[in-house]
C-alpha cells in the first residue's frame, strides 16, 4: 500500500500537484529562426515569418512561400518555363507577384538569385513547406495550432 501511495504522490508532483492541472503542450520548432513554427511555416529553410516581413508571403497560395517557390507554373520543378515567367516579370513585360521572392513589392536581381539557386540545383522542386497541403491543393493555408498550449 505504501508503494502505491508513493507512486501517486510522485505522479501528482510531476503533474503540478493535481491531476486537474495536467495539460498537454506542443513544441514550436523553428528551423530557419523566422518566428514561425515549422508546421506553420510555408518555407522552413528560408526566413519569411513574423520576424522577417512580409510574413509567410505566398502569392499563388500553393502552400510554398515565395521565399522558396520559384516554380511559377506549379509543375513541381524549377525549369526554363519558370525562367521565362521570371524574365517577363523582371523586364516589366508581364509583372506577376509570384516572382517577388523577398516580398519587397518588385522583382529584382535579389529575386533572381533565389530562382537561380533552385534552377542550378537540377530543376529543384519548391519548398520545403511545413503545410501538409503544400503542392496538393490551392488555396493551401496554414494549419491551426495543435490542441493544448505551447510549451515554454
HUQUIPE-V356822 format. One record per residue. N is the residue number from 1. OMEGA is omega in radians with two decimals (* if undefined). Layout:
BEGIN
n:omega
N:OMEGA
N:OMEGA
END
This chain:
BEGIN
n:omega
1:-3.14
2:3.13
3:3.13
4:3.12
5:3.11
6:3.10
7:3.13
8:3.13
9:3.10
10:3.13
11:3.14
12:3.12
13:3.13
14:-3.12
15:3.12
16:3.05
17:-3.10
18:3.11
19:-3.13
20:3.13
21:-3.12
22:3.11
23:3.01
24:3.06
25:-3.12
26:-3.08
27:3.10
28:3.03
29:-3.07
30:-3.04
31:-3.04
32:3.04
33:-3.10
34:3.10
35:3.08
36:3.08
37:-3.06
38:-3.11
39:3.10
40:-3.10
41:-3.10
42:3.04
43:-2.95
44:-3.12
45:3.10
46:-3.12
47:3.07
48:-3.07
49:-3.07
50:-3.14
51:-3.10
52:-3.09
53:-0.02
54:-3.00
55:3.01
56:-3.11
57:-3.13
58:-3.00
59:-3.10
60:3.06
61:3.14
62:3.12
63:3.04
64:-3.14
65:3.14
66:-3.11
67:3.14
68:-3.12
69:3.03
70:3.05
71:-3.00
72:-3.10
73:3.03
74:3.13
75:3.08
76:3.07
77:3.09
78:-2.98
79:3.10
80:3.06
81:3.09
82:3.10
83:3.11
84:3.08
85:3.14
86:-3.06
87:3.09
88:3.12
89:-3.13
90:-3.11
91:3.13
92:-3.13
93:-3.13
94:-3.04
95:3.11
96:-3.11
97:-3.11
98:-3.12
99:3.12
100:-3.04
101:-3.13
102:3.04
103:-3.12
104:3.07
105:3.11
106:3.12
107:-3.03
108:3.11
109:3.08
110:3.10
111:3.11
112:3.13
113:3.07
114:3.12
115:-3.07
116:3.14
117:3.13
118:-3.12
119:-3.13
120:3.11
121:3.09
122:3.13
123:-3.06
124:3.05
125:3.09
126:3.03
127:0.14
128:3.12
129:3.07
130:-3.13
131:3.13
132:-3.09
133:-3.06
134:3.13
135:-3.09
136:-3.13
137:3.09
138:0.04
139:3.05
140:-3.05
141:-3.11
142:3.07
143:3.12
144:3.02
145:3.05
146:3.12
147:3.11
148:-3.11
149:3.03
150:3.13
151:3.11
152:*
END
